[in-house]
Amino acid sequence: GYDTFLSTCQAIRAEGGTGYVFTIEAAEEEALRPLFDRREQYDALLQDLQALQGTLSNDELAAQLKQLRKIQRDYRRIEAIDFFPGAAREQAAERLATIEQVINQRLSPNEPQSVAGELSLLDRGAFRGRLWATRRRPWVDRLASAWLIRRFIDDEALFLWLAAPEDCPATAVGFDFDGAPFS
């Protein structure tokens, strides 16, 4: 709070700069709030997001991802100077997350999607000596999961690398795909 600003101000002065720390009353804060209103900047960002969303297709994913990254940088710049965040900031953050999810889903269509739910405690013994199945072409997360399974759950585990999650045998324990018991 105040002490942080004061020590920063002192450090600036020690280096030959000029700095001031002011305290203001609540009524003055309300007068200052419009001076820092970033709604117009968020509105422009939302227009950029709307334009990007209108062009989303599987044909230009790399260009769309590049455009999304630029908009995310713009958002972070606005957010850094948004001292009185409001609905416009929340709306921009939500739209950014939605578009990022759509693009990522198209770039990696078989990646599992997070879902809200409760976790239950399982009996580790029920998963020993089993066939474990996951998607082919593993990334580091699936390799790490296979190592964790072997190390902490099933030291006799056999692994099946699936062409598609739908190919998972009923007798196998699936991991790292939608609908799998371990995702």
C-alpha positions as CSV (number, residue, x, y, z in Angstrom):
1,G,0.0,0.0,0.0
2,Y,1.2,3.4,1.0
3,D,4.5,2.3,2.3
4,T,5.3,0.5,-1.0
5,F,4.6,3.7,-2.9
6,L,6.7,5.8,-0.4
7,S,9.7,3.5,-0.6
8,T,9.5,3.5,-4.4
9,C,9.3,7.3,-4.4
10,Q,12.4,7.4,-2.1
11,A,14.3,5.1,-4.4
12,I,13.4,7.3,-7.4
13,R,14.6,10.4,-5.6
14,A,17.8,8.7,-4.5
15,E,18.6,8.2,-8.2
16,G,18.0,11.8,-9.0
17,G,14.4,11.5,-10.1
18,T,11.3,13.2,-9.0
19,G,8.5,11.4,-7.3
20,Y,5.5,12.3,-5.1
21,V,3.0,10.2,-3.1
22,F,-0.4,11.6,-2.5
23,T,-3.3,10.3,-0.4
24,I,-6.8,11.2,-1.5
25,E,-10.3,11.1,0.0
26,A,-13.0,8.8,-1.3
27,A,-14.8,11.8,-2.9
28,E,-11.6,12.7,-4.8
29,E,-11.3,9.1,-5.9
30,E,-14.7,9.3,-7.6
31,A,-13.6,12.4,-9.4
32,L,-10.3,10.7,-10.5
33,R,-11.9,7.5,-11.7
34,P,-13.1,8.9,-15.1
35,L,-9.6,10.1,-15.8
36,F,-8.4,6.4,-15.7
37,D,-11.4,4.9,-17.4
38,R,-10.1,2.3,-19.9
39,R,-13.6,1.4,-21.3
40,E,-12.8,2.9,-24.7
41,Q,-9.6,0.9,-25.0
42,Y,-11.4,-2.3,-24.0
43,D,-14.1,-1.5,-26.5
44,A,-11.6,-1.2,-29.3
45,L,-10.0,-4.5,-28.1
46,L,-13.4,-6.1,-28.1
47,Q,-14.0,-4.9,-31.7
48,D,-10.6,-6.5,-32.7
49,L,-11.7,-9.8,-31.0
50,Q,-15.1,-9.6,-32.8
51,A,-13.3,-9.2,-36.1
52,L,-11.0,-12.1,-35.2
53,Q,-13.9,-14.3,-34.2
54,G,-15.6,-13.6,-37.5
55,T,-12.6,-14.9,-39.4
56,L,-12.0,-18.1,-37.4
57,S,-11.5,-21.0,-39.7
58,N,-9.3,-24.1,-39.9
59,D,-7.6,-22.7,-43.0
60,E,-5.7,-19.8,-41.3
61,L,-5.1,-21.0,-37.8
62,A,-1.5,-19.9,-37.6
63,A,-2.4,-16.3,-38.7
64,Q,-5.4,-16.3,-36.3
65,L,-3.2,-17.5,-33.4
66,K,-0.7,-14.7,-34.2
67,Q,-3.5,-12.1,-34.2
68,L,-4.8,-13.5,-30.9
69,R,-1.3,-13.2,-29.3
70,K,-1.2,-9.5,-30.5
71,I,-4.6,-8.8,-29.0
72,Q,-3.5,-10.5,-25.7
73,R,-0.4,-8.3,-25.6
74,D,-2.7,-5.3,-26.1
75,Y,-5.0,-6.5,-23.3
76,R,-2.1,-6.9,-20.9
77,R,-0.9,-3.3,-21.7
78,I,-4.4,-1.9,-21.0
79,E,-4.8,-4.1,-17.9
80,A,-1.5,-2.9,-16.5
81,I,-2.8,0.7,-16.3
82,D,-6.4,-0.1,-15.5
83,F,-6.5,1.1,-11.9
84,F,-10.3,0.9,-11.6
85,P,-11.3,-2.4,-13.4
86,G,-14.9,-2.9,-14.3
87,A,-17.2,-4.8,-16.6
88,A,-15.4,-4.0,-19.8
89,R,-12.2,-5.6,-18.5
90,E,-14.1,-8.7,-17.5
91,Q,-15.8,-8.9,-20.8
92,A,-12.6,-8.6,-22.7
93,A,-10.9,-11.3,-20.5
94,E,-13.8,-13.6,-21.1
95,R,-13.9,-13.1,-24.8
96,L,-10.1,-13.6,-25.0
97,A,-10.3,-16.9,-23.1
98,T,-13.2,-18.1,-25.3
99,I,-11.4,-17.3,-28.6
100,E,-8.2,-18.9,-27.3
101,Q,-10.1,-22.0,-26.4
102,V,-11.7,-22.2,-29.8
103,I,-8.3,-21.8,-31.6
104,N,-6.5,-24.3,-29.3
105,Q,-9.4,-26.8,-29.8
106,R,-8.9,-26.5,-33.6
107,L,-5.1,-26.7,-33.4
108,S,-5.2,-29.8,-31.1
109,P,-8.7,-31.3,-31.6
110,N,-8.1,-34.4,-29.4
111,E,-6.7,-32.5,-26.4
112,P,-9.0,-33.1,-23.4
113,Q,-11.1,-30.1,-22.2
114,S,-11.4,-29.2,-18.6
115,V,-14.7,-29.7,-16.9
116,A,-15.9,-28.8,-13.4
117,G,-16.5,-31.7,-11.1
118,E,-15.5,-33.3,-7.9
119,L,-12.7,-35.8,-7.5
120,S,-13.2,-39.0,-5.6
121,L,-10.6,-41.0,-3.8
122,L,-9.8,-44.3,-5.7
123,D,-8.4,-47.6,-4.6
124,R,-4.9,-47.8,-6.1
125,G,-5.1,-51.6,-5.9
126,A,-8.0,-51.7,-8.5
127,F,-5.6,-50.2,-11.1
128,R,-2.6,-52.6,-10.7
129,G,-1.6,-54.9,-13.6
130,R,-3.8,-53.1,-16.1
131,L,-3.6,-52.0,-19.7
132,W,-3.5,-48.1,-19.8
133,A,-4.5,-46.3,-23.0
134,T,-3.9,-42.8,-24.3
135,R,-3.6,-41.0,-27.5
136,R,-0.7,-41.6,-30.0
137,R,2.0,-39.0,-30.6
138,P,2.6,-38.2,-26.9
139,W,3.6,-34.8,-25.7
140,V,5.5,-34.4,-22.5
141,D,2.3,-34.4,-20.4
142,R,1.4,-38.0,-21.6
143,L,4.9,-39.2,-21.2
144,A,5.0,-37.8,-17.6
145,S,1.6,-39.3,-16.9
146,A,2.8,-42.8,-18.1
147,W,5.9,-42.4,-15.8
148,L,3.7,-41.4,-12.9
149,I,1.4,-44.3,-13.5
150,R,4.3,-46.8,-13.5
151,R,6.0,-45.2,-10.6
152,F,3.0,-44.6,-8.2
153,I,0.0,-46.6,-9.3
154,D,0.8,-49.6,-11.4
155,D,4.4,-50.9,-11.7
156,E,3.2,-53.6,-14.1
157,A,1.4,-51.2,-16.4
158,L,1.3,-51.9,-20.1
159,F,0.5,-48.9,-22.4
160,L,-1.5,-48.8,-25.5
161,W,-1.1,-45.7,-27.8
162,L,-4.4,-45.1,-29.5
163,A,-5.0,-43.6,-33.0
164,A,-8.2,-42.1,-31.6
165,P,-9.8,-42.0,-28.2
166,E,-12.8,-44.0,-29.5
167,D,-10.4,-46.9,-30.1
168,C,-9.9,-47.4,-26.4
169,P,-10.8,-51.0,-25.4
170,A,-13.3,-51.4,-22.6
171,T,-10.8,-53.3,-20.5
172,A,-8.2,-50.5,-20.7
173,V,-7.9,-47.6,-18.3
174,G,-7.8,-44.4,-20.4
175,F,-5.9,-41.3,-19.5
176,D,-5.5,-37.8,-21.0
177,F,-8.5,-37.7,-23.3
178,D,-12.1,-36.6,-22.9
179,G,-14.2,-39.3,-21.2
180,A,-11.2,-41.1,-19.8
181,P,-11.2,-41.9,-16.1
182,F,-7.8,-40.2,-15.7
183,S,-7.8,-36.8,-17.5
